[in-house]
Amino acid sequence: MALSASALKSNFLGMGLFDNEPDAREAWAHAYRLYFESAAAGAVPVVPSALTAPENAMKEALSGLSVTGGVAIQAGVLAFWTSLAGVAATAFPGSTSVTPPAGLSGLSAMLTSVFSVNVASSSSASDSYQAIATAIHSASAGGQAIFPPPPGGIGPQGIV
């Protein structure tokens, strides 16, 4: 399995609409967790049950989602990855740590642009979520799970 923007889009479409921020934060964090459940570091698939703490960290970091949009989403995704580093050995058995993707630092700017285009072009929900999912997926690429080096381990592995 591998992470995919189309799976993330599908998760977003399944969220529905919210009239309050706490429910929206929970839904966005859960959609990202479901997306991440298909991740693997090389041949080592993620253990889905290890993603509870990262999901909760993301939900908390999404504070202000209804006001700051892309800034909150960047903070949430970064919190997910930071928390993932804390459970690396459980999430990717045999790993010692996780390095977040470098692209996360530019996610807010990418999303601000995506939101503007979505509004200006009156994009459909499907097209809008596809653009949002593509931006988040792109920023989520490049993370690594660090395993011990050979011969005892497999060395650093890209998370895909």
Secondary structure, DSSP 8 states (H G I E B T S, - for coil): ----HHHHHHHHHTT---SSHHHHHHHHHHHHHHHHTT-EETTEE--GGGGHHHHHHHHHHTTTHHHHTHHHHHHHHHHHHHHHHHTHHHHTTT--EEE--GGGGGHHHHHHHHHHHHHHTT--HHHHHHHHHHHHHHHTTT-EEE---TTTS---EEB-
